[in-house]
Amino acid sequence: MRGFLVFVSAAGVIGLAYWAYSVNHATQQALAQKRGLEREIVQLGESIDVQEAEWAYLNRPARLRDLAEANFDDLELIPMQNYHFSHPERIPYPDPDIELSGAPEQVMGVLEDSE
């Protein structure tokens, strides 16, 4: 009987050792995958920073003004001036008391009548 208990105990120890090894191996793989993802996140963050810098460089007002002037014949873009903008209080909003349900033609008629 004593031999049987020694055998069962040895088998249990071997089984637990195998389980501990497999859990350790899985943990090491997960940590390696985590490190790889962290490196990828850093690289993508740097790539985003570079792209934002390129976007800012390409959207410089002087460059856009020069492009608009160079391509005026094709695009017919005019340079923006201060008088192209207005104050929000000058925007004609529809009367909030008017019911805006119905066909689009009716709604547009109501909006035009309110002005």
Summary of the structure (lengths in Angstrom):
residues: 115
radius of gyration: 35.8
end to end distance: 103.1
largest distance: 103.5
contacts: 193
relative contact order: 0.04
helix: 77%
strand: 0%
